[in-house]
Amino acid sequence: MDEQLKRKGYAVVLSKAGASELGTFLSRMMKKSDGVAYFNCKSVDPKGPYFHMIVEDQTPTGQKIDFEVQIPHTFVIAVAYTADLKRIGFISG
């Protein structure tokens, strides 16, 4: 499989209020760059009463894990979908 297709994913960008509200609970999984808070996700579903995400993360030992999170729609200001999340301007590394 093409390497770019393997990395395809979503960056769910949070509002400042949303990042603040979720910060205590999900701060370790939330990514931050240039003042923007976001989640790297495998999939998203905006239908329903909450914004549903399958978030990709990594443990301190380097093991990749996925977890499901549902947040209020008002916490989300943008969703970017790309073949390589590192190419999005605010995502580094």
C-alpha positions as CSV (number, residue, x, y, z in Angstrom):
1,M,0.0,0.0,0.0
2,D,1.2,3.5,-0.8
3,E,2.9,5.0,2.3
4,Q,0.8,8.2,2.0
5,L,-2.4,6.3,2.0
6,K,-1.4,4.6,5.3
7,R,-1.0,8.0,7.0
8,K,-4.3,9.5,5.8
9,G,-6.1,11.0,8.7
10,Y,-8.0,13.9,10.3
11,A,-6.9,16.8,12.4
12,V,-9.7,18.0,14.6
13,V,-9.0,21.6,15.6
14,L,-10.5,22.8,18.9
15,S,-11.8,26.2,19.9
16,K,-9.9,27.9,22.7
17,A,-12.8,27.3,25.0
18,G,-13.1,23.6,24.0
19,A,-9.3,23.1,24.5
20,S,-9.6,24.7,27.9
21,E,-12.6,22.5,28.9
22,L,-11.0,19.3,27.7
23,G,-7.5,20.2,28.9
24,T,-7.7,18.7,32.3
25,F,-9.3,15.5,31.1
26,L,-7.5,14.9,27.7
27,S,-4.4,17.2,27.9
28,R,-1.9,14.3,27.3
29,M,-3.7,13.2,24.1
30,M,-4.3,16.7,22.8
31,K,-1.6,18.0,20.5
32,K,-0.6,21.7,20.5
33,S,1.3,23.8,18.0
34,D,1.5,27.5,17.5
35,G,-1.4,28.1,19.8
36,V,-3.6,25.6,18.1
37,A,-5.0,22.6,20.0
38,Y,-6.0,19.5,17.9
39,F,-6.5,15.8,17.9
40,N,-5.0,13.4,15.3
41,C,-7.9,11.1,14.4
42,K,-8.4,7.9,12.4
43,S,-12.1,8.8,11.8
44,V,-14.7,11.3,12.7
45,D,-18.5,11.4,12.7
46,P,-20.1,14.8,13.2
47,K,-23.7,13.3,13.1
48,G,-25.5,13.0,16.3
49,P,-25.6,15.0,19.5
50,Y,-21.8,14.9,20.0
51,F,-18.8,15.0,17.6
52,H,-17.5,11.5,17.6
53,M,-13.7,10.8,17.0
54,I,-11.4,7.8,17.0
55,V,-8.2,9.5,18.3
56,E,-4.7,8.1,17.6
57,D,-2.2,8.4,20.4
58,Q,1.1,6.9,21.6
59,T,2.0,5.6,25.0
60,P,5.2,6.8,26.7
61,T,6.8,3.5,25.6
62,G,5.9,4.2,22.0
63,Q,3.0,1.8,21.6
64,K,0.2,3.2,19.3
65,I,-3.3,3.2,20.7
66,D,-6.7,4.3,19.5
67,F,-9.5,5.6,21.7
68,E,-13.0,6.9,21.2
69,V,-14.0,10.4,22.3
70,Q,-17.2,12.3,21.9
71,I,-17.2,16.0,22.5
72,P,-19.7,18.9,22.0
73,H,-19.9,20.2,18.5
74,T,-19.2,23.7,19.8
75,F,-15.6,22.6,20.8
76,V,-14.7,22.0,17.1
77,I,-13.8,24.8,14.8
78,A,-12.3,22.9,11.9
79,V,-11.5,19.4,10.6
80,A,-8.7,18.9,8.1
81,Y,-8.4,15.6,6.1
82,T,-5.1,14.9,4.4
83,A,-2.9,12.1,3.2
84,D,-0.1,13.3,5.5
85,L,-1.0,15.2,8.7
86,K,2.6,16.5,9.0
87,R,2.1,18.6,5.9
88,I,-0.6,20.7,7.6
89,G,1.1,24.0,8.5
90,F,0.4,24.0,12.3
91,I,1.3,20.4,12.8
92,S,5.0,19.8,13.5
93,G,7.2,16.9,13.7
